[in-house]
């Protein structure tokens, strides 16, 4: 199982903060439980893809 978990936080306070914070420890606990059966659980954090929006919002100084 692969969980895609980014580091971008949403604007304002909402339930996404708690959900994102819970994914990593949940995956670690699940991995401990089912790892003995040869199943793996991973969390990955994708990097930014070079796009026009990234160029616009993160222009080099």
mmCIF file of the N, C-alpha and C atoms, coordinates in Angstrom:
data_MODEL
# 
_entry.id   MODEL 
# 
loop_
_atom_site.group_PDB 
_atom_site.id 
_atom_site.type_symbol 
_atom_site.label_atom_id 
_atom_site.label_alt_id 
_atom_site.label_comp_id 
_atom_site.label_asym_id 
_atom_site.label_entity_id 
_atom_site.label_seq_id 
_atom_site.pdbx_PDB_ins_code 
_atom_site.Cartn_x 
_atom_site.Cartn_y 
_atom_site.Cartn_z 
_atom_site.occupancy 
_atom_site.B_iso_or_equiv 
_atom_site.pdbx_formal_charge 
_atom_site.auth_seq_id 
_atom_site.auth_comp_id 
_atom_site.auth_asym_id 
_atom_site.auth_atom_id 
_atom_site.pdbx_PDB_model_num 
ATOM 1   N N  . UNK A 1 1  ? 0.856   -1.159  0.000   1.00 0.00 ? 1  UNK A N  1 
ATOM 2   C CA . UNK A 1 1  ? 0.000   0.000   0.000   1.00 0.00 ? 1  UNK A CA 1 
ATOM 3   C C  . UNK A 1 1  ? 0.906   1.226   0.000   1.00 0.00 ? 1  UNK A C  1 
ATOM 4   N N  . UNK A 1 2  ? 0.545   2.190   -0.799  1.00 0.00 ? 2  UNK A N  1 
ATOM 5   C CA . UNK A 1 2  ? 1.299   3.442   -0.854  1.00 0.00 ? 2  UNK A CA 1 
ATOM 6   C C  . UNK A 1 2  ? 0.344   4.585   -0.538  1.00 0.00 ? 2  UNK A C  1 
ATOM 7   N N  . UNK A 1 3  ? 0.695   5.366   0.460   1.00 0.00 ? 3  UNK A N  1 
ATOM 8   C CA . UNK A 1 3  ? -0.062  6.562   0.822   1.00 0.00 ? 3  UNK A CA 1 
ATOM 9   C C  . UNK A 1 3  ? 0.705   7.759   0.289   1.00 0.00 ? 3  UNK A C  1 
ATOM 10  N N  . UNK A 1 4  ? 0.035   8.588   -0.480  1.00 0.00 ? 4  UNK A N  1 
ATOM 11  C CA . UNK A 1 4  ? 0.673   9.804   -0.979  1.00 0.00 ? 4  UNK A CA 1 
ATOM 12  C C  . UNK A 1 4  ? 0.313   10.915  -0.009  1.00 0.00 ? 4  UNK A C  1 
ATOM 13  N N  . UNK A 1 5  ? 1.329   11.441  0.627   1.00 0.00 ? 5  UNK A N  1 
ATOM 14  C CA . UNK A 1 5  ? 1.120   12.401  1.694   1.00 0.00 ? 5  UNK A CA 1 
ATOM 15  C C  . UNK A 1 5  ? 2.042   13.584  1.468   1.00 0.00 ? 5  UNK A C  1 
ATOM 16  N N  . UNK A 1 6  ? 1.492   14.691  1.045   1.00 0.00 ? 6  UNK A N  1 
ATOM 17  C CA . UNK A 1 6  ? 2.298   15.862  0.754   1.00 0.00 ? 6  UNK A CA 1 
ATOM 18  C C  . UNK A 1 6  ? 2.566   16.701  1.979   1.00 0.00 ? 6  UNK A C  1 
ATOM 19  N N  . UNK A 1 7  ? 3.405   17.698  1.803   1.00 0.00 ? 7  UNK A N  1 
ATOM 20  C CA . UNK A 1 7  ? 3.717   18.588  2.919   1.00 0.00 ? 7  UNK A CA 1 
ATOM 21  C C  . UNK A 1 7  ? 2.993   19.922  2.809   1.00 0.00 ? 7  UNK A C  1 
ATOM 22  N N  . UNK A 1 8  ? 2.237   20.133  1.746   1.00 0.00 ? 8  UNK A N  1 
ATOM 23  C CA . UNK A 1 8  ? 1.521   21.396  1.587   1.00 0.00 ? 8  UNK A CA 1 
ATOM 24  C C  . UNK A 1 8  ? 0.328   21.439  2.530   1.00 0.00 ? 8  UNK A C  1 
ATOM 25  N N  . UNK A 1 9  ? 0.250   22.494  3.297   1.00 0.00 ? 9  UNK A N  1 
ATOM 26  C CA . UNK A 1 9  ? -0.872  22.642  4.213   1.00 0.00 ? 9  UNK A CA 1 
ATOM 27  C C  . UNK A 1 9  ? -1.949  23.495  3.569   1.00 0.00 ? 9  UNK A C  1 
ATOM 28  N N  . UNK A 1 10 ? -3.193  23.141  3.801   1.00 0.00 ? 10 UNK A N  1 
ATOM 29  C CA . UNK A 1 10 ? -4.290  23.938  3.251   1.00 0.00 ? 10 UNK A CA 1 
ATOM 30  C C  . UNK A 1 10 ? -4.390  25.291  3.949   1.00 0.00 ? 10 UNK A C  1 
ATOM 31  N N  . UNK A 1 11 ? -5.010  26.223  3.288   1.00 0.00 ? 11 UNK A N  1 
ATOM 32  C CA . UNK A 1 11 ? -5.233  27.546  3.872   1.00 0.00 ? 11 UNK A CA 1 
ATOM 33  C C  . UNK A 1 11 ? -6.290  27.437  4.958   1.00 0.00 ? 11 UNK A C  1 
ATOM 34  N N  . UNK A 1 12 ? -6.087  28.134  6.056   1.00 0.00 ? 12 UNK A N  1 
ATOM 35  C CA . UNK A 1 12 ? -7.068  28.151  7.133   1.00 0.00 ? 12 UNK A CA 1 
ATOM 36  C C  . UNK A 1 12 ? -7.070  26.866  7.936   1.00 0.00 ? 12 UNK A C  1 
ATOM 37  N N  . UNK A 1 13 ? -7.853  26.845  8.976   1.00 0.00 ? 13 UNK A N  1 
ATOM 38  C CA . UNK A 1 13 ? -7.956  25.681  9.860   1.00 0.00 ? 13 UNK A CA 1 
ATOM 39  C C  . UNK A 1 13 ? -9.093  24.790  9.388   1.00 0.00 ? 13 UNK A C  1 
ATOM 40  N N  . UNK A 1 14 ? -8.786  23.529  9.106   1.00 0.00 ? 14 UNK A N  1 
ATOM 41  C CA . UNK A 1 14 ? -9.833  22.603  8.695   1.00 0.00 ? 14 UNK A CA 1 
ATOM 42  C C  . UNK A 1 14 ? -9.426  21.172  9.022   1.00 0.00 ? 14 UNK A C  1 
ATOM 43  N N  . UNK A 1 15 ? -10.280 20.227  8.725   1.00 0.00 ? 15 UNK A N  1 
ATOM 44  C CA . UNK A 1 15 ? -10.058 18.823  9.071   1.00 0.00 ? 15 UNK A CA 1 
ATOM 45  C C  . UNK A 1 15 ? -8.874  18.207  8.326   1.00 0.00 ? 15 UNK A C  1 
ATOM 46  N N  . UNK A 1 16 ? -8.434  18.810  7.244   1.00 0.00 ? 16 UNK A N  1 
ATOM 47  C CA . UNK A 1 16 ? -7.302  18.263  6.490   1.00 0.00 ? 16 UNK A CA 1 
ATOM 48  C C  . UNK A 1 16 ? -6.030  18.223  7.330   1.00 0.00 ? 16 UNK A C  1 
ATOM 49  N N  . UNK A 1 17 ? -5.866  19.167  8.252   1.00 0.00 ? 17 UNK A N  1 
ATOM 50  C CA . UNK A 1 17 ? -4.689  19.157  9.126   1.00 0.00 ? 17 UNK A CA 1 
ATOM 51  C C  . UNK A 1 17 ? -4.635  17.867  9.935   1.00 0.00 ? 17 UNK A C  1 
ATOM 52  N N  . UNK A 1 18 ? -5.725  17.510  10.567  1.00 0.00 ? 18 UNK A N  1 
ATOM 53  C CA . UNK A 1 18 ? -5.769  16.301  11.396  1.00 0.00 ? 18 UNK A CA 1 
ATOM 54  C C  . UNK A 1 18 ? -5.621  15.051  10.543  1.00 0.00 ? 18 UNK A C  1 
ATOM 55  N N  . UNK A 1 19 ? -6.251  15.033  9.389   1.00 0.00 ? 19 UNK A N  1 
ATOM 56  C CA . UNK A 1 19 ? -6.167  13.860  8.517   1.00 0.00 ? 19 UNK A CA 1 
ATOM 57  C C  . UNK A 1 19 ? -4.736  13.637  8.032   1.00 0.00 ? 19 UNK A C  1 
ATOM 58  N N  . UNK A 1 20 ? -4.075  14.693  7.607   1.00 0.00 ? 20 UNK A N  1 
ATOM 59  C CA . UNK A 1 20 ? -2.691  14.561  7.140   1.00 0.00 ? 20 UNK A CA 1 
ATOM 60  C C  . UNK A 1 20 ? -1.772  14.119  8.272   1.00 0.00 ? 20 UNK A C  1 
ATOM 61  N N  . UNK A 1 21 ? -1.988  14.658  9.455   1.00 0.00 ? 21 UNK A N  1 
ATOM 62  C CA . UNK A 1 21 ? -1.155  14.309  10.602  1.00 0.00 ? 21 UNK A CA 1 
ATOM 63  C C  . UNK A 1 21 ? -1.359  12.858  11.013  1.00 0.00 ? 21 UNK A C  1 
ATOM 64  N N  . UNK A 1 22 ? -2.511  12.297  10.760  1.00 0.00 ? 22 UNK A N  1 
ATOM 65  C CA . UNK A 1 22 ? -2.821  10.935  11.189  1.00 0.00 ? 22 UNK A CA 1 
ATOM 66  C C  . UNK A 1 22 ? -2.325  9.866   10.225  1.00 0.00 ? 22 UNK A C  1 
ATOM 67  N N  . UNK A 1 23 ? -2.110  10.186  8.964   1.00 0.00 ? 23 UNK A N  1 
ATOM 68  C CA . UNK A 1 23 ? -1.768  9.168   7.962   1.00 0.00 ? 23 UNK A CA 1 
ATOM 69  C C  . UNK A 1 23 ? -0.460  8.463   8.277   1.00 0.00 ? 23 UNK A C  1 
ATOM 70  N N  . UNK A 1 24 ? 0.571   9.204   8.630   1.00 0.00 ? 24 UNK A N  1 
ATOM 71  C CA . UNK A 1 24 ? 1.881   8.589   8.850   1.00 0.00 ? 24 UNK A CA 1 
ATOM 72  C C  . UNK A 1 24 ? 1.886   7.615   10.040  1.00 0.00 ? 24 UNK A C  1 
ATOM 73  N N  . UNK A 1 25 ? 1.428   8.008   11.231  1.00 0.00 ? 25 UNK A N  1 
ATOM 74  C CA . UNK A 1 25 ? 1.421   7.039   12.334  1.00 0.00 ? 25 UNK A CA 1 
ATOM 75  C C  . UNK A 1 25 ? 0.467   5.870   12.086  1.00 0.00 ? 25 UNK A C  1 
ATOM 76  N N  . UNK A 1 26 ? -0.631  6.114   11.393  1.00 0.00 ? 26 UNK A N  1 
ATOM 77  C CA . UNK A 1 26 ? -1.550  5.025   11.055  1.00 0.00 ? 26 UNK A CA 1 
ATOM 78  C C  . UNK A 1 26 ? -0.844  4.007   10.159  1.00 0.00 ? 26 UNK A C  1 
ATOM 79  N N  . UNK A 1 27 ? -0.114  4.498   9.160   1.00 0.00 ? 27 UNK A N  1 
ATOM 80  C CA . UNK A 1 27 ? 0.599   3.606   8.241   1.00 0.00 ? 27 UNK A CA 1 
ATOM 81  C C  . UNK A 1 27 ? 1.679   2.811   8.979   1.00 0.00 ? 27 UNK A C  1 
ATOM 82  N N  . UNK A 1 28 ? 2.382   3.452   9.914   1.00 0.00 ? 28 UNK A N  1 
ATOM 83  C CA . UNK A 1 28 ? 3.409   2.738   10.684  1.00 0.00 ? 28 UNK A CA 1 
ATOM 84  C C  . UNK A 1 28 ? 2.786   1.631   11.523  1.00 0.00 ? 28 UNK A C  1 
ATOM 85  N N  . UNK A 1 29 ? 1.688   1.919   12.177  1.00 0.00 ? 29 UNK A N  1 
ATOM 86  C CA . UNK A 1 29 ? 1.007   0.903   12.979  1.00 0.00 ? 29 UNK A CA 1 
ATOM 87  C C  . UNK A 1 29 ? 0.486   -0.235  12.129  1.00 0.00 ? 29 UNK A C  1 
ATOM 88  N N  . UNK A 1 30 ? -0.092  0.083   11.000  1.00 0.00 ? 30 UNK A N  1 
ATOM 89  C CA . UNK A 1 30 ? -0.606  -0.945  10.099  1.00 0.00 ? 30 UNK A CA 1 
ATOM 90  C C  . UNK A 1 30 ? 0.530   -1.808  9.561   1.00 0.00 ? 30 UNK A C  1 
ATOM 91  N N  . UNK A 1 31 ? 1.662   -1.180  9.243   1.00 0.00 ? 31 UNK A N  1 
ATOM 92  C CA . UNK A 1 31 ? 2.820   -1.926  8.750   1.00 0.00 ? 31 UNK A CA 1 
ATOM 93  C C  . UNK A 1 31 ? 3.310   -2.926  9.795   1.00 0.00 ? 31 UNK A C  1 
ATOM 94  N N  . UNK A 1 32 ? 3.293   -2.532  11.054  1.00 0.00 ? 32 UNK A N  1 
ATOM 95  C CA . UNK A 1 32 ? 3.705   -3.456  12.121  1.00 0.00 ? 32 UNK A CA 1 
ATOM 96  C C  . UNK A 1 32 ? 2.756   -4.650  12.210  1.00 0.00 ? 32 UNK A C  1 
ATOM 97  N N  . UNK A 1 33 ? 1.487   -4.398  12.007  1.00 0.00 ? 33 UNK A N  1 
ATOM 98  C CA . UNK A 1 33 ? 0.488   -5.465  12.113  1.00 0.00 ? 33 UNK A CA 1 
ATOM 99  C C  . UNK A 1 33 ? 0.552   -6.445  10.950  1.00 0.00 ? 33 UNK A C  1 
ATOM 100 N N  . UNK A 1 34 ? 0.686   -5.947  9.734   1.00 0.00 ? 34 UNK A N  1 
ATOM 101 C CA . UNK A 1 34 ? 0.590   -6.839  8.573   1.00 0.00 ? 34 UNK A CA 1 
ATOM 102 C C  . UNK A 1 34 ? 1.928   -7.164  7.934   1.00 0.00 ? 34 UNK A C  1 
ATOM 103 N N  . UNK A 1 35 ? 3.008   -6.557  8.430   1.00 0.00 ? 35 UNK A N  1 
ATOM 104 C CA . UNK A 1 35 ? 4.329   -6.814  7.865   1.00 0.00 ? 35 UNK A CA 1 
ATOM 105 C C  . UNK A 1 35 ? 4.736   -8.271  7.945   1.00 0.00 ? 35 UNK A C  1 
ATOM 106 N N  . UNK A 1 36 ? 4.285   -8.958  8.965   1.00 0.00 ? 36 UNK A N  1 
ATOM 107 C CA . UNK A 1 36 ? 4.622   -10.373 9.131   1.00 0.00 ? 36 UNK A CA 1 
ATOM 108 C C  . UNK A 1 36 ? 4.051   -11.240 8.019   1.00 0.00 ? 36 UNK A C  1 
ATOM 109 N N  . UNK A 1 37 ? 3.106   -10.711 7.273   1.00 0.00 ? 37 UNK A N  1 
ATOM 110 C CA . UNK A 1 37 ? 2.488   -11.445 6.165   1.00 0.00 ? 37 UNK A CA 1 
ATOM 111 C C  . UNK A 1 37 ? 3.107   -11.069 4.813   1.00 0.00 ? 37 UNK A C  1 
ATOM 112 N N  . UNK A 1 38 ? 4.192   -10.295 4.850   1.00 0.00 ? 38 UNK A N  1 
ATOM 113 C CA . UNK A 1 38 ? 4.886   -9.917  3.619   1.00 0.00 ? 38 UNK A CA 1 
ATOM 114 C C  . UNK A 1 38 ? 4.288   -8.712  2.916   1.00 0.00 ? 38 UNK A C  1 
ATOM 115 N N  . UNK A 1 39 ? 3.399   -8.003  3.576   1.00 0.00 ? 39 UNK A N  1 
ATOM 116 C CA . UNK A 1 39 ? 2.794   -6.805  2.992   1.00 0.00 ? 39 UNK A CA 1 
ATOM 117 C C  . UNK A 1 39 ? 3.522   -5.575  3.511   1.00 0.00 ? 39 UNK A C  1 
ATOM 118 N N  . UNK A 1 40 ? 3.655   -4.572  2.668   1.00 0.00 ? 40 UNK A N  1 
ATOM 119 C CA . UNK A 1 40 ? 4.332   -3.343  3.065   1.00 0.00 ? 40 UNK A CA 1 
ATOM 120 C C  . UNK A 1 40 ? 3.407   -2.147  2.934   1.00 0.00 ? 40 UNK A C  1 
ATOM 121 N N  . UNK A 1 41 ? 3.634   -1.201  3.791   1.00 0.00 ? 41 UNK A N  1 
ATOM 122 C CA . UNK A 1 41 ? 2.885   0.058   3.786   1.00 0.00 ? 41 UNK A CA 1 
ATOM 123 C C  . UNK A 1 41 ? 3.918   1.172   3.707   1.00 0.00 ? 41 UNK A C  1 
ATOM 124 N N  . UNK A 1 42 ? 3.727   2.107   2.816   1.00 0.00 ? 42 UNK A N  1 
ATOM 125 C CA . UNK A 1 42 ? 4.661   3.218   2.660   1.00 0.00 ? 42 UNK A CA 1 
ATOM 126 C C  . UNK A 1 42 ? 3.921   4.535   2.513   1.00 0.00 ? 42 UNK A C  1 
ATOM 127 N N  . UNK A 1 43 ? 4.566   5.595   2.954   1.00 0.00 ? 43 UNK A N  1 
ATOM 128 C CA . UNK A 1 43 ? 4.085   6.949   2.725   1.00 0.00 ? 43 UNK A CA 1 
ATOM 129 C C  . UNK A 1 43 ? 5.134   7.646   1.873   1.00 0.00 ? 43 UNK A C  1 
ATOM 130 N N  . UNK A 1 44 ? 4.696   8.279   0.821   1.00 0.00 ? 44 UNK A N  1 
ATOM 131 C CA . UNK A 1 44 ? 5.626   9.026   -0.013  1.00 0.00 ? 44 UNK A CA 1 
ATOM 132 C C  . UNK A 1 44 ? 5.171   10.474  -0.088  1.00 0.00 ? 44 UNK A C  1 
ATOM 133 N N  . UNK A 1 45 ? 6.116   11.323  -0.244  1.00 0.00 ? 45 UNK A N  1 
ATOM 134 C CA . UNK A 1 45 ? 5.845   12.747  -0.378  1.00 0.00 ? 45 UNK A CA 1 
ATOM 135 C C  . UNK A 1 45 ? 6.360   13.180  -1.737  1.00 0.00 ? 45 UNK A C  1 
ATOM 136 N N  . UNK A 1 46 ? 5.459   13.399  -2.680  1.00 0.00 ? 46 UNK A N  1 
ATOM 137 C CA . UNK A 1 46 ? 5.920   13.777  -4.017  1.00 0.00 ? 46 UNK A CA 1 
ATOM 138 C C  . UNK A 1 46 ? 6.552   15.162  -4.011  1.00 0.00 ? 46 UNK A C  1 
ATOM 139 N N  . UNK A 1 47 ? 7.491   15.347  -4.885  1.00 0.00 ? 47 UNK A N  1 
ATOM 140 C CA . UNK A 1 47 ? 8.111   16.656  -5.040  1.00 0.00 ? 47 UNK A CA 1 
ATOM 141 C C  . UNK A 1 47 ? 7.288   17.525  -5.972  1.00 0.00 ? 47 UNK A C  1 
ATOM 142 N N  . UNK A 1 48 ? 7.705   18.729  -6.118  1.00 0.00 ? 48 UNK A N  1 
ATOM 143 C CA . UNK A 1 48 ? 7.007   19.637  -7.033  1.00 0.00 ? 48 UNK A CA 1 
ATOM 144 C C  . UNK A 1 48 ? 7.331   19.276  -8.473  1.00 0.00 ? 48 UNK A C  1 
ATOM 145 N N  . UNK A 1 49 ? 6.347   19.395  -9.325  1.00 0.00 ? 49 UNK A N  1 
ATOM 146 C CA . UNK A 1 49 ? 6.537   19.221  -10.756 1.00 0.00 ? 49 UNK A CA 1 
ATOM 147 C C  . UNK A 1 49 ? 6.705   20.605  -11.366 1.00 0.00 ? 49 UNK A C  1 
ATOM 148 N N  . UNK A 1 50 ? 7.711   20.742  -12.184 1.00 0.00 ? 50 UNK A N  1 
ATOM 149 C CA . UNK A 1 50 ? 7.959   22.042  -12.805 1.00 0.00 ? 50 UNK A CA 1 
ATOM 150 C C  . UNK A 1 50 ? 6.793   22.388  -13.733 1.00 0.00 ? 50 UNK A C  1 
ATOM 151 N N  . UNK A 1 51 ? 6.099   23.445  -13.407 1.00 0.00 ? 51 UNK A N  1 
ATOM 152 C CA . UNK A 1 51 ? 4.939   23.879  -14.184 1.00 0.00 ? 51 UNK A CA 1 
ATOM 153 C C  . UNK A 1 51 ? 4.930   25.406  -14.235 1.00 0.00 ? 51 UNK A C  1 
ATOM 154 N N  . UNK A 1 52 ? 4.045   25.943  -15.006 1.00 0.00 ? 52 UNK A N  1 
ATOM 155 C CA . UNK A 1 52 ? 3.918   27.400  -15.090 1.00 0.00 ? 52 UNK A CA 1 
ATOM 156 C C  . UNK A 1 52 ? 3.541   27.988  -13.734 1.00 0.00 ? 52 UNK A C  1 
ATOM 157 N N  . UNK A 1 53 ? 2.683   27.309  -12.992 1.00 0.00 ? 53 UNK A N  1 
ATOM 158 C CA . UNK A 1 53 ? 2.272   27.806  -11.673 1.00 0.00 ? 53 UNK A CA 1 
ATOM 159 C C  . UNK A 1 53 ? 3.474   27.840  -10.721 1.00 0.00 ? 53 UNK A C  1 
ATOM 160 N N  . UNK A 1 54 ? 4.293   26.816  -10.727 1.00 0.00 ? 54 UNK A N  1 
ATOM 161 C CA . UNK A 1 54 ? 5.486   26.793  -9.877  1.00 0.00 ? 54 UNK A CA 1 
ATOM 162 C C  . UNK A 1 54 ? 6.439   27.908  -10.293 1.00 0.00 ? 54 UNK A C  1 
ATOM 163 N N  . UNK A 1 55 ? 6.631   28.078  -11.586 1.00 0.00 ? 55 UNK A N  1 
ATOM 164 C CA . UNK A 1 55 ? 7.509   29.155  -12.068 1.00 0.00 ? 55 UNK A CA 1 
ATOM 165 C C  . UNK A 1 55 ? 6.998   30.518  -11.611 1.00 0.00 ? 55 UNK A C  1 
ATOM 166 N N  . UNK A 1 56 ? 5.693   30.686  -11.660 1.00 0.00 ? 56 UNK A N  1 
ATOM 167 C CA . UNK A 1 56 ? 5.076   31.964  -11.271 1.00 0.00 ? 56 UNK A CA 1 
ATOM 168 C C  . UNK A 1 56 ? 5.192   32.204  -9.763  1.00 0.00 ? 56 UNK A C  1 
ATOM 169 N N  . UNK A 1 57 ? 4.882   31.189  -8.975  1.00 0.00 ? 57 UNK A N  1 
ATOM 170 C CA . UNK A 1 57 ? 4.822   31.365  -7.512  1.00 0.00 ? 57 UNK A CA 1 
ATOM 171 C C  . UNK A 1 57 ? 6.179   31.226  -6.819  1.00 0.00 ? 57 UNK A C  1 
ATOM 172 N N  . UNK A 1 58 ? 7.137   30.596  -7.472  1.00 0.00 ? 58 UNK A N  1 
ATOM 173 C CA . UNK A 1 58 ? 8.432   30.358  -6.841  1.00 0.00 ? 58 UNK A CA 1 
ATOM 174 C C  . UNK A 1 58 ? 9.565   30.778  -7.779  1.00 0.00 ? 58 UNK A C  1 
ATOM 175 N N  . UNK A 1 59 ? 9.474   31.987  -8.247  1.00 0.00 ? 59 UNK A N  1 
ATOM 176 C CA . UNK A 1 59 ? 10.484  32.499  -9.172  1.00 0.00 ? 59 UNK A CA 1 
ATOM 177 C C  . UNK A 1 59 ? 11.823  32.653  -8.454  1.00 0.00 ? 59 UNK A C  1 
ATOM 178 N N  . UNK A 1 60 ? 12.932  32.348  -9.131  1.00 0.00 ? 60 UNK A N  1 
ATOM 179 C CA . UNK A 1 60 ? 14.246  32.527  -8.505  1.00 0.00 ? 60 UNK A CA 1 
ATOM 180 C C  . UNK A 1 60 ? 14.519  34.001  -8.218  1.00 0.00 ? 60 UNK A C  1 
ATOM 181 N N  . UNK A 1 61 ? 15.265  34.249  -7.167  1.00 0.00 ? 61 UNK A N  1 
ATOM 182 C CA . UNK A 1 61 ? 15.584  35.645  -6.778  1.00 0.00 ? 61 UNK A CA 1 
ATOM 183 C C  . UNK A 1 61 ? 16.666  36.205  -7.644  1.00 0.00 ? 61 UNK A C  1 
# 
